[in-house]
Amino acid sequence: MPETDTIRPGSRVQMHLSLALADGTVAVSTFDEDPMEFSVGDGTLPRTLEENLIGMTPRAEQQFLLAPEYAFGERDPDLVHTMALSDFGEPPESGQVLSFAMPNGEEMLGQIVAVDGDDVRVDFNPPLAGHNVLFRVQVLAVDNGQQVSQ
C-alpha cells in the first residue's frame, strides 16, 4: 500500500471514533454523526490516543483498551477544589457540569462533586481520567499532502 495512505505525524485524518468505559458505557461517539477531521499532532486528541492511529490506513477499523496512563491519565486529587457557594449565581447541584472562566481567559469544565453548606467541591479532572478506556476507530480518509485516500 502506498505510503500516502498511511497515517503518520502531520496526516490529515477523517474518521469515526468512540470512547467508552471498559464496561461499554459510551462517553463520546461520532459513529451516528458526521465524522471528525483533524491533523495528527494538532492537539485534537491526546498524543497517547494518536499513537494508536500511526500506520492505519483508510477503511481500517480497530479497537484499543487503554489503561488510564495511556488514555486521559490518572485522577489528580489536586484538581478537586473547594469554592465558596457565593461564587455561583444559582446554587449548583451535585453531578452538574459547569464551565468556569480561568485566569488566562480560557474556559474549563468542572463537575460539582458536593455542595456542603457554603462550600462547593468542584472536580476539574477530565471525566475519563482514572478509567480504562475503550478507544474504537474507523479510518475513512487520510491526506498526507497529496490527494485524499479513501
Secondary structure, 3 states (H helix, E strand, C coil): CCHHHCCCCCCEEEEEEEEEECCCCEEEECCCCCCEEEECCCCCCCHHHHHCCCCCCCCCEEEEEECHHHCCCCCCHHHEEEEEHHHCCCCCCCCCEEEEECCCCCEEEEEEEEEECCEEEEECCCCCCCCCEEEEEEEEEEECCCCCEC
